[in-house]
């Protein structure tokens, strides 16, 4: 899974569900989120680029505000805690 997350380009996002689908089990989106929460290699595994299916930024070990700041710095538009146009920024496999 971490190898997939590393493939999400700067300025793009994916969702927990899309990652679970890419791993062969769309019903395991929550498990994907739990695994990403344990990531400590933030420099090499950009877990901040994974959001909820409805575009909400979701959780982040350093807090949602930090996740929003990182996404905005990479050029992703965020409005009211959601990716402004999820389809525009969405990366999938």
C-alpha positions as CSV (number, residue, x, y, z in Angstrom):
1,X,0.0,0.0,0.0
2,X,2.8,2.4,0.9
3,X,4.2,1.9,-2.6
4,X,0.9,3.0,-4.1
5,X,0.8,6.1,-1.9
6,X,4.3,7.0,-3.1
7,X,2.9,7.1,-6.6
8,X,0.4,9.9,-5.9
9,X,2.0,12.9,-7.6
10,X,2.4,16.3,-6.0
11,X,-0.8,18.3,-6.6
12,X,-3.0,15.2,-6.7
13,X,-4.9,13.2,-4.2
14,X,-6.4,9.7,-4.0
15,X,-9.0,8.3,-1.6
16,X,-8.9,5.5,1.0
17,X,-11.4,3.6,-1.1
18,X,-9.5,3.9,-4.3
19,X,-6.4,2.6,-2.5
20,X,-8.4,-0.3,-1.1
21,X,-9.7,-1.1,-4.6
22,X,-6.2,-1.0,-6.0
23,X,-5.2,-3.5,-3.3
24,X,-8.1,-5.8,-4.3
25,X,-10.6,-5.1,-1.6
26,X,-12.8,-1.9,-1.9
27,X,-14.4,-2.7,1.5
28,X,-11.2,-2.2,3.4
29,X,-11.0,1.6,3.1
30,X,-11.0,2.0,6.9
31,X,-8.1,-0.5,7.2
32,X,-6.2,1.6,4.6
33,X,-6.7,4.7,6.8
34,X,-5.6,2.9,9.9
35,X,-2.5,1.7,8.2
36,X,-1.6,5.2,6.9
37,X,-2.1,6.5,10.4
38,X,0.9,4.4,11.5
39,X,3.1,5.8,8.8
40,X,6.1,7.6,10.2
41,X,8.1,8.1,7.0
42,X,6.3,11.3,6.0
43,X,9.1,12.5,3.7
44,X,8.9,9.4,1.4
45,X,5.3,8.3,1.9
46,X,3.0,11.3,1.3
47,X,-0.1,10.0,3.2
48,X,-1.4,13.6,3.4
49,X,-2.4,13.1,-0.3
50,X,-5.1,10.5,0.7
51,X,-8.6,11.9,1.4
52,X,-12.1,10.6,2.0
53,X,-14.3,9.6,-1.0
54,X,-16.5,12.7,-0.5
55,X,-13.4,15.0,-0.7
56,X,-13.1,15.7,3.0
57,X,-9.4,15.8,3.9
58,X,-9.9,13.3,6.8
59,X,-7.5,12.7,9.5
60,X,-3.7,13.2,9.7
61,X,-1.2,12.4,12.4
62,X,-0.3,16.1,12.7
63,X,-4.0,17.2,12.5
64,X,-6.3,18.1,9.6
65,X,-5.1,21.8,9.6
66,X,-1.5,20.6,8.8
67,X,-2.9,18.2,6.1
68,X,-4.8,21.1,4.5
69,X,-1.7,23.3,4.6
70,X,0.4,20.6,2.9
71,X,-2.2,20.0,0.2
72,X,-2.6,23.7,-0.5
73,X,1.2,24.1,-0.7
74,X,1.2,21.4,-3.4
75,X,-1.5,23.3,-5.3
76,X,-4.6,21.4,-4.3
77,X,-7.6,23.7,-3.8
78,X,-9.3,23.2,-0.4
79,X,-12.6,24.8,0.6
80,X,-14.3,24.2,3.9
81,X,-12.1,21.2,4.7
82,X,-12.8,19.5,1.4
83,X,-10.9,19.2,-1.9
84,X,-12.7,21.8,-3.9
85,X,-12.9,19.7,-7.1
86,X,-12.1,16.1,-6.3
87,X,-12.3,14.9,-9.9
88,X,-9.7,17.6,-11.0
89,X,-7.1,16.4,-8.5
90,X,-7.9,12.7,-8.3
91,X,-5.3,10.1,-9.0
92,X,-6.2,6.5,-9.4
93,X,-4.6,3.3,-10.7
